[in-house]
Amino acid sequence: MDTLTFKDKKKFSGSIVKQIEEILNYLRLINKNEITFGSNGRRIESFSYPQDAIREALMNAFTHRDYLMTSDIKIEIYDDRIEISSPGSLPDGLTIEDIKRGANAKRNPILINAMDKMDYIENYGSGIRRIFSLYKGFNKQPILIATDNLFTVVLFNKNYKLNKIPTNQKLTEIVEFLSDGKLASRQEIQEAMGLQKSYTSELIAKLKKLEIIGSKGRGPGTRYYLIRN
């Protein structure tokens, strides 16, 4: 399994339990605790990410991944977010809205039962809902992305200080177009904005560099989505 960041790359191996424990320990190190003081002088601690949300997303990746696929689980760490991706799309015709409501399908029932007995899983089927509950009241909710070969959970850094989006009208329009969790190709963005191909690609590249939008897939199958606004 590969863990990718802009500054570091780690590979974890061994049993599933060993990998889970080592990854959780690693992510605890990068989960910074910001300390502030309230108007009454009381100390306030705020972690970048709810630790339980990281755990739930990681357990989801291991227990629901498609083990027939040879690709790895990947954890990509950015300044403003963590993306946890696992091989395989949603099983049994489930949709993202289904799993947000608690629906589930046991792709790996033996593994799930083993994780349950070792107390790695609590209230099976509630993990995704718990992730969203841990972000209740925060201005950026987690994002779930399902493609034909990959399922990704995006968790946002609660302590990240946003930079201003450049005041280019077309950039703003692309951000608005990709709101509400929409996935769109370059051509779909181009047609919606009424732009030339080269200019659309230039704007997309700017938004990606600023980490305002992300992408999934390759070549003609590349789809773009909003990370933050």
N, C-alpha and C positions, 0 to 999 in steps of 0.2 A: 504494500500500500504506500502511495506517495502523498506526502504533505507538502504543498507548494506555497511559497511566499515570494515576494519580490526580493527578499534578502537572504532567504534560506531555503533549503530543500532537505527534507528528511524522509527516510523510508523505514516503515515499521514492518516487522515480520514475526512469525511465530503463530501460536494459537490465537483464535479470535479473542479470547479473554485477555491474553497478554497484550495484544494490539490495542484493545479498547482501553485497558488501564494505562498503557504508555502514552496513548494519544490524549486521554483525559488529563494526565499529568502535564503533558506538553502544553495543552491549551490553557490550563490553569496559569501557567507561567506568562502567557501572552495576554491573559484576561486582566487588564490593569484595573486597579482600584483607585478611583478618583475621590479625593477627600476635600470636602468643602465645609463651611460652617454657616449655620442658619442665623437668622436675625437675633435669635435668643442665645447665640454662642454655642449651640449644640453641634457636635461633630456629625457630619453626614457622609456616609461612605456609599459610593455608587460604582459597581463593576461595569466594565464596558459591555459585557454580555451576561445575561442571567445564566449562571452555571448549569442550572437544571435544563435550560433550553438547549445548550450545547450538548449535554448528555443525551437528551431525548432525540435530537437530530442525529447524533452519532449512532445511537442504538437503532434508530430507524434505518440508517444506511446499512448496518451490518445484518440486521434481521430480515430486511425486505429486499436486499439486492438479489440480482439474478446470478447465481453462482455458476451457471453454464457459460456465462460470458467471461472472457479472459482479461478484460480491462479491470483496472483497480478502482477502489474508492479513492476519491480525491478531496482534499480539504485545502481550499484556497483562501488565504488570509490577506485582506486588504486593510487600508487604514480605517475604512468606514463600515466594513462588513466581513463576515465569514461565509463562504459558500461550501456546503458539504454535498458532494455528488456521488451517487452510487449507480452501478451498471443496472440497466433494466428499467423499463417504464412501469406504469401502474398496472397491476395484474387484474385479470378477470373483468375487464371493461370498466374498472373504477375511474372516476373523474376526480380532479382536484377538489371540487366542491363536495364530493362524496366523503373524501377523507377528512376534510375540514369539519364535517358533521359527525365524524367518528366511525364511519364505515371502514371495514378492513377485510383483507383477504390474506390468508396465511400461505405465502409463497414457500416458506421454509418452516413448516410446523414443528419438526424435530428440534431445530435450532431455537425456535421461539420458546418451546416448552423447556428446553435446557436453560435458557437465559432467565426464564421465569422462576425456575427452581433455585437458581443462584441469586435471585433478587436483583437482577439487572433490569427487569421490566416490572413496572407497577401499573395495574389496571390496563391490561393489554387493549390496544385500540384507542387509548386516550392521549398518546404521545403528541400527535400533531396539535390537538386541541389545547394541550397543556402549553405547548410552545407559544401559541397565540395568546393564551391567558397571561403568560409571563411578560408579554409586550403590551398588555392592555394599558391604554392611556399614553403610550409612546406614539410620536407622530409618524413613525415609519414601521409598518407592520411587516412581519416576515413574508417572504415571497416563496411560493412553491412553483417549480417549473418541471413539467413532464414532457420529454421528447420520446421518440421511438426507442431510444437506447439508453436513456439517462433520466434519473430523477434527482432534482437539486432542491435543497433547502437553503434559503438565504437569510441569515440573521444579521441584524444591523447593530452597529456599535452605538450604544446609548450615550456615550461620552464624546462622540465625534462632533467636532465643530465644523459646520458646513461652510464651504467657501461660496462666494456669490457665483451664480451662473452668468456667463457672459451675456450682455444685453444685445444679442443678435436675435431679431424677430423670428427668423426661420429656426434657429436652435430652440427657442421657446416653443414654437409650434410643434416641433418634433417631440419635445418632452410632453406636451399636452396630448399629442396623438398616441403616445405610448403609455398614457396613464391607465389606471384601473387594471393593471396586470396584463396588458396586451402584449402579445408576441407578434412581431412583424418583420418581414424581409426588407432588404434594401429597396427592392422594386415597389413593394407596397408603400413604403415611406415616400419614395420618389413620386409615385402617382398621387398620393394623398396631398403632398406639398406642391405638386405641379412644378417640379424642378428637373434639371438635367441630371443624368446619371453621375457625372464627375463631381458636380457640386453637392449632390446628396451624399456621395461617398466621403467627401471632404468634411461635411457637417457631422456625419456619423463618427468619423475618426476623431474629431474634436471632442464630441460628447463622451466617447470611450476613453480618451486620454484624461479627461476630467473625472472619470469614474461616475458619470451621471447615468450612462446606459451601459449595459453589459450585452454579451452575445453568447449564443449556444449554437452548436453545429458548425459545419464547414462548407465552404464553397457555396453553391446555389441554395443549399439547405440552411444557411446561416439565418438565425432569427435574433432580433434585438429586443431588449426589454428595459424598462425603466428601473434604475437602482435607487435613485433619490431625486427629489425635486426641490 
